[in-house]
């Protein structure tokens, strides 16, 4: 029974479906000519199953990259076609087909290098074929190839947005002018884009519509902000491109900032944070923080300097060794920056997929498709366990900066959902499993020492260590940095 349980779990979480009941081959692709206008008879609407990595491919230096993703069906045919050079040219998806077949299980990705000679500016098309079994019958989108379109442009727009000036501290009912600058640092003119202002405060102009910027051009804009009460407020300036602008610098197309609004009594000087103050008699500074009026050892709370004991925290760099293939792990320190790209920066280019498991299902991060619209796992924390696939042929060292895990309350309890869970060790020191609390009963807990690449792993395998509450106990403690798999009952 133990072997059967382990085989089912490993195959389900790591290796996917291994069934040999595969769809029928689609046969030779018979699409003719460039697909223009209405959907051709031989094509199927892709819906959300077949998406492009970008709606507009930008050529830089005469070269570009076409990215596509097929997901939502059980199988994807390992060959698609892209229209270029006036012909439908075949391409292969990145994933390996199941042994002895032309089918890829689950999701398939394409990453195609093209030149401007192959794809001058204009509209282009790709096709892909996928199938799922429904009520014992294969449904392959009406036995048709899914058709997707994309555009090709000759240069990359690159808009940079920055706030030039604003007043960090302002008196109540005193409107503040905000000045911002937009620059086109790209290789082509940017036409007809909008800038929208978002704030809980009232603003004199909420949007700037239909803007245009030539290459190398910069323009300044301004608006007034008036906040309703004493407090701290934020405002957000966002570039909202229309369809013809698809490649903006993700770090530069949104600008956020904040201001503090205060109300003074006659001649009063009061603190508004532990590192700043406002004076009712002195002129307020622009874009800079004045020194704190609080003496050393005091902090500002509700406008007054008070004694608060803040335990010192020290950033620590920790390391984890990960083996080639699939590893299960958890974080032994609270990351200073929990964005998954930052946590895994030390092994950039050496891993392919990261998985986390939650009550509403698995979440996945793919470094080739890192945006939240494609990868729903965007942060890593100490409360969850994770699986990561290392693509290097040698062990790699993951290092990141974090702070010690705070001691959980005495009534801390692992919140488990039905079935298999991957959990962490949210304590700074090892803990006996018998002393831990779980929201559900469980049949087995195990961890793998190293990586799993092929085949099912069992508790009698030297790399797999199992803990049965009423039987075999090959380990008795949870340790920081390790991930544990638990099957609830």
N, C-alpha and C positions, 0 to 999 in steps of 0.2 A: 504493500500500500504506500509506503514511504517513497519508493522509487517512482510510482505512478504520479504522486502529487508533485514531486520535484520535476519530473519530465514535463508535465502539463504547464507548470508555471514558467519554467525557463523558456520553453518553446513559445509560450504566449507573449511574454514580456520582451524577449530578446530576439528571437529568431523568426517570429511571425509564423504564418501558416505554412505547413509543409505538405499540404494535401496535393495529390497528383491529379485531382479532378479539376482540369484546366479548361478554359473556354476554347471554342473552336477558333482556328486561325482566321484572321480577317481576309486573307487572300491579297492579291496584288492591288495596290492603290490605283484607282482609275480616275481620280480627279483630273480634269483637263482645263488648262488655261488659268489665269489669275482670277480668284473669286472676287467679283465686284458686285455691288448692288445687293439684291436679295440673296438669301441663303440658297446655295445650289442644291439640287435634288440629292446629290451624293453626300451632303454634309449634314451634321447634327449641331444644334446649338449647344455650346459647351457648358452653359450655366456657370456654376461655381467650381466645376470639376477641373477645368483647364484654364489656367491663368498665366499671364505673362509677368515676369519679374519687374518689368517696367513697360508702360504703355508706349513709351517713345525711346527708341535706341539712339543714343547720341554717339556720333562718330568723332573721335579725337585722334588727330594725326592720321586720318584715313582708315582707322580700325575701330571696331565696336564689338559688343558682346550681346547676344540674344539669350535671355534666360526665360525658361518656362517651367511650369510645375503642373503635374496631373495628380489629382487626389480625389477621394470620395468613392471610388470603386474598388473591388477586391483585387483586380489585376489590371495591369497596363501593358500593352504590347510594346516590346522594347525598341521598336523603330517607328519614327514619325517622319514627316516630310515638311520642308520649309520652302517657300517660293522665293527663288532668287535666280539671277541670270536668265530670267524669262522662263525658268523651268521649275518643276517640283523636285527638289533635291532631298535624298534621304539623310536622316541623322539618327544617332543612337542615344538613348537616355543614359545617364551616368551610372545608374544602379545595375548590378549584375542580374541577369535573368535566372529564374529557377533552373536547377540542373536539368538538362535534357529538354529545355523548352525555350520559347521566345517570349515568355511572360515574366513580368516583374510583379512581385507581391506588394500591394499597398500603393505607396506614393512613388512617383518617378519624377526626376528633375533633368532638365536639359540646360547645357551651358555651351553655347556655340559661338566660336570666334568668327567674325565676318569682316570683310573689307568694304570700303566705299565703292570699289569697282563692282563687287558682287551685289551691293545694295545701295544704289544712289538714293537720295532723299525721296520719300514717298511712302505709300501704304503697302504692307506685306502681310503674308498669311502663313500659319502653321497648322498642321493637322496631327491629331493623336487619336489612339483607339484604346478604349478601356471597357471592362465588363464586370458585372456582378451576377451572382446566381440568386434568382428570386423564384421561390416556390418551385425549386428543382429545374428551373429553366434559365438559360443564360440570357441576360439582358445586356446588350452591347450598344446602347443608345440608338436603338432601331437598326442595328447592324450597319451603322454609318460612322464615318470618321468625324470626330469633333473638330470644328473649324474655329480658329482664333486669329485675330488681327492685331497688328502693331504698326507703329509709324517709325520711320528712320529720319533723323535730322543730322545736319552737318556739324553742329557745334553744341557745346554744353552750356546752357544758362546757369549762372551761379550768382544768386542774389544774396548779398550780405546785409543784415539788418542790425543796427546798433542804436542805442539810446544815447544821444549826445549830451543832454542836460535835463535835469529835473531838480526839484527841491525835496531833499529827504525829510526835512522837518518843516512843518507848516502850521500856522495858527488855524484854529477852527474858523470856518467860513472865509478862508483866504484861498482863492483859486490858485492852482499851481500850473505853470506852463511846462509841458513836456515837449522836447525837441528830439526827433529821431532822424536817422540818415539811412537811406537805402542805396546800395552800390551794386552795379553789375560788373562782377569780376570775371565773367565767363567769356565765351568765344562767339556769342551770337546775341542779337538784340532780343530783349524780353518785352513782349507786347501784351497789353490788356490783362494785367493782374490787379488784385485788390489787396488792400491793407485794412484789417479790422482791429478795432480797439475793444478790449473786454475789461470791465472793472465794475465792482459794486458801487463805486463812486460815480457821480454824474460826469460825463465828458462832453465837451463842446462839439466834437465830431466823432461819430462812432466808426466811420469807415471812409476810406479814400479809394475811389473806384476807377477802373480803366486806366491804370498807370502804365507808362512805357519807359524803358531805359535802354539807351544804346550801349554798346560795348564800352566799358571804361567810364561810364557816366555815373555820377552820384547826385542825389537830390535830398534836400532837407524838408521835413514837414513838421508841423506842430499842432498841438491841441491843448485845451485847458481841462484840468481835473479839479473837481470840488467834492470833498468827502463830507458825509452828513454828521459825523460825531467824532469824539475823541477816540483814538485807537490806531492800530497799524493796518494798512491797506496795501493791496497789490494791484498792479495793472499789467495787462498783457497786450503786446502788439504782435500781430500775426499776419504773415503773408499768405494769402489764399490764392494759389495759382489756378487758372482755368486749364482746360484740357491740353492746351499746347505747351504748357510748362510742367514738366514731370520730373525734372532732375534739379532739385534745390539742395543746397547744403543743409542737411538735417540739423546741424548745430547752429545755423545762422538765420533760419527763417522764422524763428520765434524769439522775442525779447521780453523778459520778465523783469520787473523791478518793484520796489516797495517804497512807501513813505509813511512817516509817523505824523499823526495829527494830534495836537495838544491844545489845551485851553489854559490860559494863564490867569492867575490872580495878580493883583497889583504888585509889580516888582519881584515876583516869585521866580526862583530858579528851581526846576524840578528834573529828576532823572526820568528817562523813558525806557531805558534798558540797562543792562549791566555794563555797557561800554559806551553810553552816549547820554547826552542831556540836552535840554532846550532852555534857553534863557529868554525871559520875557522882555528884557531890556536890551540885549545885544542882538545884532543882526544874525540871522540864521545862515549857516554855511551851505554851499551848494556841493552836492556829490562828494561829501567827505564827512567823516564822523569826528566830532569834537571829543576831547578826553572826558572820562567819567568824573562826575563830582563826588562819587562815593570813595571813601578812604579804603586803603587796602584791607581785605578781609570782609568787606561789605559788598552787597549786590543790590541792584535796584528792583523793587517789587512794588507795583501800584504807585509809582511816583516817589517812593521813599527808599532810603538806603537802609538795608537791614542785614543782620548777620545770618548767613546761610552756610551750613557746612556742606561742601560739595566734595565727595570722595574723588581723589585724582584718578584719572584714567590714562593709561599709557598704551599707545598703539604698538602692536607686536606683529612681527612677520612670522608666519608659520608655513610649514611645507608638508606636502603629502606626495608620496611616490605612487604613481599610477602605471600599470603595466599595459603593454599593447593589447588591444581588444577591449571588451566590456569590463568596466570596474563599477562597483557599488561603493559610494562614499558619503560622508556628511562633513559639514564644516565644523572644525574645532574652535573657531573664533568667530565672533560677530563681525562680518566684513564692514570696513569703514564705508565702502561704496558697494552696495549689494547688486548693482547692475551686473548681469551675468558675464558680459564681455570684459568688465573690469576685474571681476573675481578670477576669471580664467585667462587673463592677459598674458601670464607667464608661459602658457602653453598654446598661445595663438598659433594656428596653422597645424597643430598636432592632434586635434580632435575633430570628430565629425558630427556627433549628435550628443545631446544631453537630455535626459528624461527625468521628470518628477511625477509623483503619483499623488493625487488628491481625491477627495470624496466625489467630485464631479467628473473624474476621469484623468487620464494621463495628459501632461503638458510637455511639449517638446521644444528644444532650441536647436536650430541648424545654423551654424556660423555663416553659411553661404546665403541664408535667407533670414538675416538677423532681425529685421523689423518686426514689430508686434503684429502686423497684419498677416505675417506668415509663421512666425514663431511665438507661441503663446506663453512660453516659459522665459520671462524677462529678468527675474531676480532669483538669487539664491539666499537661503537663510539657514539658521541652525535648527529650525523646527522640523525639517524634512530631510529624508534621504534621497539620493540621486544616483542615476546610472549614467556613465559617460563612456563613449567609445573612443579610445586612443588609436590614432592612425599611424603613429610612429612605430618603427620596428624595434625600438629600444625603450626601456622605461623612461618616463618623463617625470619631472619634479614640478608640481603645482605649488606656487608660493603666492601669498596675498597678505595684505595688512588688515588686521582686525583688532578687536578688543576682547578681553575675557568674557565668557558667557556668564551673565548674571545668575546667581543662585535661584533656581525656581522655588516657588512657594511650596510649603510642606504638602499641600494637597495636589501637586502637579500630577496630571494623568495623561497618558498617551491617548489621543482621540483617534480611534481606528474605525475604518469603514469596512463593510462586508467584503470578504475575499482577501486577496493578497495586498499587503501594504509594504512600502519601503520607508523605513523610519530612520531617524537620526539618533544621536546621543547628545541631548541638550544639557549636558552637565560638563563642567570643567574637569572633573575627576571621574575615574571609572566607578560604576555602580553595579551592585549585585542585581541580577535580573529578578530574583525573588523579592527584592525590596521595592521594585518599580510597580506602578499602578497602570492598568490598561482598561479602557472603556468597554472592551469586549473580551470574551474568552478566546483562546487561540490554541491551535494544535501543534504548531512548530515555529521556531525562529531559527534562521540560519544566516551565515555570512560566508562569502567566498574570499579566500586569501589569495589575492592577485586578480587575474582577469579570466573571463570565460570567453572563448572564441567559437567553438564548434561543439555540437552534440549536447545531450542532456547531462546534467551533473547530479550526483546523488550524495547522500550523507556519508556513504562509505568511501567517497572519493577523497584523496588526501587534501584537496584544496577546499573542500566544503566542510564547514563546522556547524553542527546542528544542536539545538536545545529543545528537548521535549519536556514539558512541565512534569510529566509522570513517567519519564523513561530516560533515553539516552541524553546525556548532557556533556557535549564535547567542549563547551565553554560555559561560564556562569556569570560573566560580567559584560556590560556594555562599555566600550572604550571610545573616547573622543576621536573624531575623524573617520570612524568606520560607519558604513551603512548596513542596516539589518533588514532582512525580509521576513515578514511574519504573516501567517495564514490564520485568519480569524474563523471562529466556528459559530 
